[in-house]
Amino acid sequence: MRFTIAVLIASASAALFAATPAEAVDNRVLVKYSGRTPTDFCNQWRCNCINYVPKDQSLTFGTAYCQPGDFSGNNRDTEARVFCTFKDSNGKSKSVLKHVAAATNATIA
């Protein structure tokens, strides 16, 4: 009897999770750069993102991301997938991508 109840609970749980839609957010944006190695560009991107001072002083650093190459992994020497976010007091992410792109001499593709 206990085994049957355990199986029923496990089946119901599996059905619930299978029916729950998953939501993923992809904030990556493609930027173009030149005159640097992919490693140097990504290091500069992360540094400029982390050290960015937003006008809204209540924002706190969230995430810095840089991966050389386009969305297919090509053009690693001239393009990168990036994002830079800060968080407000409610935990909502705010992108500062344009500011960091300007600071790294990158162009949003």
N, C-alpha and C positions, 0 to 999 in steps of 0.2 A: 504494500500500500504506500509506504513512504517513497519507494522507488518511483511509483507511478506519479505521485504528486511532484517529485523533483523533476521528472521528465516533462511534465506539463508546464511547470514554472519555467524551465529552461527553454522549452519550445516557444512559450509566449514571449519571453524576453528576446529571443532571437528574432521572432516576427516583428516585435516592436522596433528593434534596432534596424532591421532591414527596411522597414517602412519609413523610418525617419530620414528626411532628406539631409544630406551633408552640404554645408555651404563653405566654400573656400574663396578667399579673396586673394587675387594676384595683383599686387601694387607695382610690379616691376614695369619700368619704362625703358625703352631703348634710347641710348644716347650715343653720339659719335664723338670721338676724340682723336687727337693726333699728337705726335712728338714725344710720346712716352711709351714705355712698355706697358702691357696689360697690368702687371703687378704694381708698377709705379702709379698708374692711373687709379686703380682700386684703392691703394693705400691713401692716395690724396683724397679720393672721394670720401672714404670712411673718416679720415681726419677732419675734413671740412664739414662733414655732417655732424659729427660728435661735437665739434667746437662752434657750430653755428649758434648765434645769439638771436633768437626771435624777438620781434618787436613786442609781442605779448609775453611779458616776463613770467606769466603763470604757466607757460608751456615747459614741459620737461622732456629731455631726450628720450626717444623711443627706440628706434631701430635704424641701423645703417646697413645697406646691402649693396654689393657690387659683384657681378659675375661677368668676366670677359666673354665677348661673343654675342651674336644676335640670338633670337629665340630658337634657332636651329643649331647653335654652337659655332657658327661660322663667323668670320671677320673679327677674330679675337684681338687683332692688333689695332682695330679702328672703331670698334663698337663694344658696348657693355650694357647689360641689363642691371638697372639700379633702382633704388628708392631710398628715401630718407624721411623718417617720420618723427614727430614730437607728439606728446600726449597732453590733452587739457586736463583740468581738474576732475572731469568725469571719466577719464580714461579713454576718451575718443581720440583716435589718431588724426593728426594733421600733417599733410605732406608739405615739405619745404624743398621739394625737388628742384624747382626753378632757381632758387637761391643758391643751392649747392652746385647745380650745373654751371651757373655763372661763375662761381668761385673756382671751379675746376677747369674753366674754359671748355666745357663740353656743350654740345648742341643737342637738344631734344629732337630725336628723329621723327 
